[in-house]
């Protein structure tokens, strides 16, 4: 499961971080194109800004920015779909392995055990427990507790604090369903 776990973590980190660029497209159109302000901090990649500035007509620039935003959102949507798919696949693989293991274990139990246990209860416990674990894998969100007791919801925010801002010294990672 290592590859699927790594992919799920990467997508869980990257997806929320990409959302911060969406307002930057609109900010560029309003502040730079319409108001013609040059001293605005736009965090769009420089190659996009250079490309937009290669046009002279305002309507053309607005159209190109709009098309860029639509393409960007399509890429984000594909990434979000892939994230859900990878988490679902991971949950299904874990569930299949657990059910196979449980089936093998139940088959090895003695005849006396099966006479004393209601078959319906045994089946219900196996399926509901496995389904609960699958759901927790697919829907888990991470809560990071930093040294002063502050809780950070979301893996991407924690990674930003840890790597970019270097604010976290001591962390404890919990999962919440």
C-alpha positions, 0 to 999 in steps of 0.5 A: 500500500506504500505507493497508494498512501504516498499518492493520497498524502501528496494529493491531500497536501497539494489540492488545498494549496492549489485553491489559493491561486484561484482568486489571484486570477481575478485579482490580476484582472481587476487590479492590473488590467482594469485599474492598471495598477502596477504595484500589486502583489500577484502570486501567479507564476511569472510565466503567466504574467509575462504571457498576459502582458504580451497582449495589448488589448484589455478584452483579449487579456481578460479572455486569456485570463478567463481561459487560463482560469478554466484550464486551471480549474479543470486541472484542479478538478482532475487532481481532486478526482484522482485524490478521491479515486486513490483514497477509494482504491486504498480503502477497497484494497485494505478492505479486500485483504481484511475480508480475505484474512477474516474469511481464512481465520473463520474457516480455520475455527473449530466446528464447536465454535461455529455451533455456539455462535450465531452465523448472522452475528458473525457475518454482521460483525465482519462486514460492519467492522471492515466497512468502518475501517474502509470508511475511516481510510477514505474520509480521514482528515488529519489534525496536527497539534503543535507544541503550544497546544494549537490544533491545525486542521488539515495536512496541507496547512500543517505542511505549510507551517512546517516547511514554508514558515518553519513554525512547528517544532514539536508535533503530534498527528491525530486522525479524525473520521 
